[in-house]
Amino acid sequence: MEAVQKSPATAKLATKVSVPFLDLPAQAAKIREEVFQSLREVTENASFVLGPKVANFEEQFAAFTGAKHCIGVNTGTSALHLALIAAGVQAGDEVITVPMTFVATSWAISYVGATPVYVDVDPVTYTMDVSQVKRRITGKTKALLPVHLYGQSADMNPLLEISEQYGIPIIEDAAQAHAAYYHDRHAGTYGLCGCFSFYPGKNLGAWGEGGALITNSDAVARRVRALRDHAQGQRYHHEEIGFNYRMDGFQGAVLGVKMKYLQRWAEARCFLAERYQKLLARLPLQLPVQAPHRRHAWHLFVVLHPKRDQIRTLLEEAGVQTGLHYPIPLHLQKAYANLGHAAGDFPMAERIGEECLTLPLFPEMTIRAQDAVVEALTDALREVEWQ
Ligand SMILES: Cc1ncc(COP(=O)(O)O)c(C=O)c1O
């Protein structure tokens, strides 16, 4: 058989390391006993739906973010859905948002019968390009829905000015932004509502599905609290069409315990992200940038490179798991073909789709594991240059 010629870099990549994209079992192991105790308490009083553990978590999360109210729900998608209803968005309306995000941002708009109107993302922060918003406003625009992508807040001050000038409320998709700040306030506290996801892989993750909406408005809090529970302010009195979007008692229990660690985990993420920045600075990659007056929550550490797929394969072969966030922007998804968009409409979102590569980053990641990622990535980049 003919010998396969390998470059020195490929030969080196044959030395296996194993770095997962995320290590949830490692996190669970550290807090398991504490969480089990809290779960046991749920079973003791059978508070399986909402109940004291959820109420306690809501209080803790409101205090953590500095919001007046927190309402726990079953998913981040539901939080976005209820936020848009609370903002008065209805069928036939338009909501300005971004095409570079997880699809649920747009689902919520579709659920109320409104149309997502996309603006491209900024080439440095990858969050909503605020300079493009005004020209997309029409008489039908009823909300602005920026996304704090990868854990970095969108540029809220210009959006707040537009919101005030046109009388259009802002709903913040903060699903990835636990412990992210814009100036001195937590992400999600600038608009009418901030919507969070506690999907297991998030910076604050449940042991199942979970979400929450935060707001400083008493009226919004009252309405959302009712809407998540079949729209009953009072039992069996339904003032409007409601939903079963309640948070499970078990998830409230898990999240309540995890709140104690959130700050520590956030610091570990920052440490690792800054370390990546230093170690990768000389490589031919576009690195993520923390914009001034923002504290990035580093939910995802995303680098850009035109040969992303090749690099990803080489890293996989070297034992390093990576992710793609997100390979197909929403305006090119089949589900949104009715919007009539084509390739070229949102060039930055499309570039991210083609070039994004998410490196492993999680609080339990060791320095050794991170060094292994850097080494494998350095070798992979050398290899793709060489090809
Ligand atoms: C930006 C963004 N928006 C919305 C969601 C939806 O959250 P969930 O999966 O909890 O419904 C997610 C989570 O995946 C997300 O990353």
The ligand as a Gaussian input file, in Angstrom:
#p B3LYP/6-31G(d) Opt

LIG

0 1
 C      -29.630000      33.643000      21.690000
 C      -30.643000      32.638000      22.182000
 N      -31.945000      32.981000      22.193000
 C      -32.882000      32.143000      22.636000
 C      -32.572000      30.882000      23.094000
 C      -33.668000      29.956000      23.497000
 O      -33.553000      29.450000      24.776000
 P      -34.137000      27.996000      25.140000
 O      -33.315000      26.989000      24.446000
 O      -34.018000      27.953000      26.636000
 O      -35.555000      27.989000      24.698000
 C      -31.236000      30.479000      23.128000
 C      -30.827000      29.167000      23.661000
 O      -30.527000      28.227000      23.075000
 C      -30.241000      31.378000      22.629000
 O      -28.948000      31.026000      22.601000

